């Protein structure tokens, strides 16, 4: 809810907490509510109103908090893009003379000549204007779980908030202590819950890290089981997956769990279906762990795809010279830009197709070079799941490739 987000923002900025006022209108059988949220910053009150009339006072206050939160967190609108001046001949009679004509770089090469690098795939695009600009290199993120660190940064704070809400306790109230000069400040936080205060053991370079540490201390003191669950990052993937599919417009995940094995030693295997794509998790001893495993595989796969889509969007925006906020007509379509040079295109590589080609080549090499040192290192570190087949190729797939197979398979 935006009231919680606004409260956390006030703690972060060391502001006073917002004050809410609600107003009721209409008959008793069909009341409508409006609300205001007032924040006092540097002794100057700022008031934010709910944008619509709501059915409840709680909903109206949340709408007012939303207006305030977006006011302080939304970035300023981007400046208009710079359009390079394009010289043209005054003797030309064509009405299209002011527009640049696309040119081809002689350094374009196909996928077959690309150097294989599974950790970072560099995509080289072509320029639309000769000798004026160069399209930057976009490096795909490494295919591992490192990009989930930012998503998990406030896991203890979320777990602590869930804990107090389940027990109808007051929400955690954070207070901060700062030391050092403004350019090198360090922070230590306290969190108060139901009259009890818990303090982070040391100073941190950021306020977020200090609050995170204080929440961790409180959670370990109040509920060791909750803290243990928070320390296991696999428990977060169901929430992360839910947020990701809503953000990207996918269908909501649907879990299906099969049980096998002996009664006293059951084995659970779960699958999660998203937009007709099924992701299978590893075997687990409980249904909850099996669903978490399937959610982790689905999240890491779809997260990599969303990053690749954003990189392609950056490529398009750079070539067209716009911010991508509004639709614009262009002289050269993106499909033409990505077509091979021999077919009259610009030879720009589509990032997803290029990654699929390189990952497929990597999987093929893994099956052929199983005695090489790099294969032995992967097998020793991650294990080998016999009986798994990628594309009917007749080769076993190392477990670390589960996400890679998903990237190659998805359109």
ChimeraX attribute file (.defattr): number of C-alpha atoms within 10 A of each C-alpha:
attribute: neighborCount
match mode: 1-to-1
recipient: residues
	/A:1	10
	/A:2	17
	/A:3	20
	/A:4	15
	/A:5	13
	/A:6	22
	/A:7	21
	/A:8	19
	/A:9	16
	/A:10	18
	/A:11	18
	/A:12	16
	/A:13	12
	/A:14	13
	/A:15	15
	/A:16	14
	/A:17	16
	/A:18	19
	/A:19	13
	/A:20	19
	/A:21	14
	/A:22	17
	/A:23	12
	/A:24	16
	/A:25	11
	/A:26	9
	/A:27	8
	/A:28	8
	/A:29	6
	/A:30	8
	/A:31	14
	/A:32	18
	/A:33	20
	/A:34	24
	/A:35	25
	/A:36	24
	/A:37	25
	/A:38	19
	/A:39	20
	/A:40	14
	/A:41	13
	/A:42	8
	/A:43	7
	/A:44	8
	/A:45	10
	/A:46	12
	/A:47	16
	/A:48	19
	/A:49	21
	/A:50	22
	/A:51	14
	/A:52	14
	/A:53	18
	/A:54	19
	/A:55	14
	/A:56	14
	/A:57	19
	/A:58	14
	/A:59	18
	/A:60	27
	/A:61	25
	/A:62	22
	/A:63	26
	/A:64	26
	/A:65	29
	/A:66	22
	/A:67	20
	/A:68	24
	/A:69	20
	/A:70	12
	/A:71	12
	/A:72	10
	/A:73	10
	/A:74	8
	/A:75	8
	/A:76	7
	/A:77	6
	/A:78	8
	/A:79	7
	/A:80	9
	/A:81	11
	/A:82	8
	/A:83	9
	/A:84	10
	/A:85	9
	/A:86	10
	/A:87	10
	/A:88	12
	/A:89	9
	/A:90	9
	/A:91	7
	/A:92	10
	/A:93	8
	/A:94	9
	/A:95	7
	/A:96	11
	/A:97	15
	/A:98	14
	/A:99	12
	/A:100	15
	/A:101	12
	/A:102	16
	/A:103	14
	/A:104	17
	/A:105	17
	/A:106	7
	/A:107	7
	/A:108	16
	/A:109	15
	/A:110	12
	/A:111	14
	/A:112	10
	/A:113	7
	/A:114	13
	/A:115	10
	/A:116	15
	/A:117	12
	/A:118	14
	/A:119	12
	/A:120	14
	/A:121	21
	/A:122	18
	/A:123	19
	/A:124	20
	/A:125	23
	/A:126	24
	/A:127	21
	/A:128	21
	/A:129	17
	/A:130	14
	/A:131	9
	/A:132	8
	/A:133	12
	/A:134	15
	/A:135	13
	/A:136	13
	/A:137	12
	/A:138	18
	/A:139	15
	/A:140	19
	/A:141	15
	/A:142	14
	/A:143	18
	/A:144	15
	/A:145	13
	/A:146	10
	/A:147	15
	/A:148	15
	/A:149	10
	/A:150	8
	/A:151	11
	/A:152	16
	/A:153	13
	/A:154	19
	/A:155	21
	/A:156	25
	/A:157	21
	/A:158	14
	/A:159	19
	/A:160	24
	/A:161	18
	/A:162	14
	/A:163	17
	/A:164	17
	/A:165	13
	/A:166	8
	/A:167	8
	/A:168	9
	/A:169	12
	/A:170	13
	/A:171	18
	/A:172	21
	/A:173	14
	/A:174	23
	/A:175	17
	/A:176	17
	/A:177	12
	/A:178	15
	/A:179	12
	/A:180	9
	/A:181	8
	/A:182	8
	/A:183	6
	/A:184	9
	/A:185	14
	/A:186	18
	/A:187	20
	/A:188	24
	/A:189	25
	/A:190	22
	/A:191	24
	/A:192	18
	/A:193	17
	/A:194	11
	/A:195	7
	/A:196	8
	/A:197	15
	/A:198	19
	/A:199	21
	/A:200	21
	/A:201	13
	/A:202	12
	/A:203	18
	/A:204	19
	/A:205	13
	/A:206	14
	/A:207	21
	/A:208	18
	/A:209	18
	/A:210	25
	/A:211	28
	/A:212	19
	/A:213	26
	/A:214	26
	/A:215	30
	/A:216	26
	/A:217	20
	/A:218	25
	/A:219	24
	/A:220	16
	/A:221	13
	/A:222	15
	/A:223	12
	/A:224	13
	/A:225	12
	/A:226	18
	/A:227	21
	/A:228	12
	/A:229	15
	/A:230	23
	/A:231	15
	/A:232	10
	/A:233	15
	/A:234	16
	/A:235	19
	/A:236	19
	/A:237	23
	/A:238	19
	/A:239	12
	/A:240	18
	/A:241	21
	/A:242	16
	/A:243	13
	/A:244	17
	/A:245	18
	/A:246	12
	/A:247	10
	/A:248	11
	/A:249	9
	/A:250	13
	/A:251	13
	/A:252	16
	/A:253	21
	/A:254	12
	/A:255	17
	/A:256	15
	/A:257	16
	/A:258	12
	/A:259	16
	/A:260	10
	/A:261	9
	/A:262	8
	/A:263	8
	/A:264	6
	/A:265	10
	/A:266	14
	/A:267	18
	/A:268	21
	/A:269	22
	/A:270	24
	/A:271	24
	/A:272	23
	/A:273	18
	/A:274	16
	/A:275	12
	/A:276	10
	/A:277	13
	/A:278	16
	/A:279	22
	/A:280	22
	/A:281	23
	/A:282	17
	/A:283	19
	/A:284	18
	/A:285	13
	/A:286	14
	/A:287	19
	/A:288	13
	/A:289	19
	/A:290	25
	/A:291	27
	/A:292	24
	/A:293	26
	/A:294	27
	/A:295	30
	/A:296	24
	/A:297	22
	/A:298	27
	/A:299	25
	/A:300	24
	/A:301	22
	/A:302	21
	/A:303	22
	/A:304	21
	/A:305	18
	/A:306	14
	/A:307	14
	/A:308	20
	/A:309	15
	/A:310	11
	/A:311	18
	/A:312	18
	/A:313	14
	/A:314	16
	/A:315	20
	/A:316	16
	/A:317	14
	/A:318	17
	/A:319	19
	/A:320	19
	/A:321	14
	/A:322	17
	/A:323	16
	/A:324	13
	/A:325	8
	/A:326	6
	/A:327	8
	/A:328	8
	/A:329	7
	/A:330	8
	/A:331	11
	/A:332	14
	/A:333	10
	/A:334	16
	/A:335	12
	/A:336	15
	/A:337	23
	/A:338	18
	/A:339	16
	/A:340	17
	/A:341	17
	/A:342	8
	/A:343	9
	/A:344	12
	/A:345	19
	/A:346	25
	/A:347	22
	/A:348	24
	/A:349	22
	/A:350	20
	/A:351	23
	/A:352	18
	/A:353	13
	/A:354	17
	/A:355	23
	/A:356	19
	/A:357	14
	/A:358	20
	/A:359	21
	/A:360	19
	/A:361	14
	/A:362	16
	/A:363	19
	/A:364	14
	/A:365	12
	/A:366	20
	/A:367	16
	/A:368	12
	/A:369	13
	/A:370	14
	/A:371	10
	/A:372	10
	/A:373	10
	/A:374	12
	/A:375	17
	/A:376	14
	/A:377	11
	/A:378	17
	/A:379	17
	/A:380	10
	/A:381	12
	/A:382	12
	/A:383	14
	/A:384	15
	/A:385	13
	/A:386	11
	/A:387	10
	/A:388	15
	/A:389	13
	/A:390	19
	/A:391	11
	/A:392	7
	/A:393	9
	/A:394	11
	/A:395	17
	/A:396	17
	/A:397	22
	/A:398	20
	/A:399	18
	/A:400	17
	/A:401	17
	/A:402	19
	/A:403	23
	/A:404	22
	/A:405	19
	/A:406	22
	/A:407	22
	/A:408	20
	/A:409	13
	/A:410	12
	/A:411	9
